[in-house]
């Protein structure tokens, strides 16, 4: 698991609970306590939390300050992976579809590509996605209401969940933050998990999007087994055991094979 | 009285994906027991255990009431078990009569032990005329066709002493008169009090030769009943079992213009009249039993067999390929059924295995541009997740699935437009299957066309836009994705 991600999880956990203890966090994230302590130290330096014996508490006003991160090689790779996944997802969208995108980086990449389609109605809780779609002349965006989360620039909460129930979509593209060895899908916040659960009930077809780098990780909030979706899109580089595992679960696994050079789209 | 053969809860693990589980059955003397099941259901594997080809992990085999434990095929043969396999192994350098009596030559006379060629031929001729077999006993075996060889093999079994005979798809590819001869042979062997196992894909044969029928599905026995109660629907139901149908990742594509049109194609007696067309962006499935002509069809399209009639048009132009190179130049690729034998260069590295069909792309100032070859093959390796994945690795060290992905990469690299894949996923691991299915999506989404030849009906239903069923050299049905079902396909294929 990337440090960036771990730190995000710790942040959202702290925001929700106000305090945490090192041992249980290290178990949940499946990393050593030393690593968790190092992360807490970093967050303390940023002024986000205050370390205490065996754990930490949210610092006063700690979560207001936005932070900057450098783009690492890993991040660049992940961004290429997201583009590839978005490309496969695009091939599943037909003109005139009513779809929903839950918030995340792949959803944003997909939103940009949706300019190639016409007559779409796109439901989302992700603010940049909604703005992107709204700028496309023939597509319509519907932004779900709720309370904005500054970090993910998306809307969450009971209001969002209640709004989702009013719609029915052909295809739900749900971005998950982790798929564990046991093929459980997880996300980084409880609100996100609750929202996706609601959305799953209102969709004809459920399609999970997950970068190869996020397999064998737990993003802490459990969404359910992979058999709850009909399709999964990921990158070709995902470890073989996941390919065979998902195949054995009788779920369609799409990988972003882009090897053939012959001709363009015809 | 104890039955001639009894199998008591046999189990054997063959691989992680395939095992025989808890199989029990009985065969009486003078009884024909038919075994049916889809390809890979374990029929031949089970019979292999009976004939001493490997030992069960657990369970017992009783012959005439006594436990036997054969360590090899010759051992079981000594005990009177004959396993007649699908591939007719005969001595090509000998004539028909010599092959028929080969295992009895030493027993024909006590003394002197010499072979009397004329006597042998006469005896064979009278046997053939009794059986109605129109083959010249003096003809060299090398001049015979596949089905004639199968018949010679059956006669060889007929003249041998035996207690138990196993026929493995003995009528594959045979015409009706040829089948009749084979049935006569089976019945006469049975009437001597010999027990017969008869593996078949043709469901009508159950009622013709069988006394009892057992159905296997994925290594388990799903049913065993007397042949008079075995109606077709019931057998098909037992053969299909519960299956996985949702796991095939197919991206819907839009069908483009027609790239291939086949009209009235004939090839010797194997293909009689085959017509179909293929469009850009389409995955066309073709299935059929062994001997239905599907591999011959692939070879005709690729220029490695010559059609004897009909026409092949590619993008509107009439083609008459005399050599695969001509087909490749027109954008046709063939991934052959027998990977080990026909596709893989075991002692060459991954890079060479990939580049071999696209060498013109690497033309450099002096010879091949090895740097570009290395670069491009590295891209394909990561594109198809080939592992371990160094361009310099020797092909022979790779797993079957990764070898197959290299073969797929080879044809992607050659920039063909029509991909004929003959059993591309047979015997490879699930992860490699996923990669190959997604590579097929990649192809059709970029306007290429794929012909997928397969015996795995779930795979065809999951991946194809249309499915053609071949039987005895003819297309017996053409089903669109929505109309096709496993039962219908099995029904047509085994008609």
Interface residues (C-beta under 8 A of the other chain):
Chain A: X88 X91 X92 X94 X230 X231 X236 X237 X238 X240 X241 X243 X244 X246 X247 X248 X249 X250 X251 X252 X253 X254 X255 X256 X257 X258 X259 X260 X261 X262 X263 X264 X265 X266
Chain B: X244 X245 X246 X247 X248 X249 X250 X251 X252 X253 X256 X280 X281 X379 X380 X382 X383 X384 X385 X387 X409 X412 X413 X415 X416 X417 X429 X430 X431 X433 X434 X435 X438 X439 X441 X442 X443 X445 X446 X447 X448
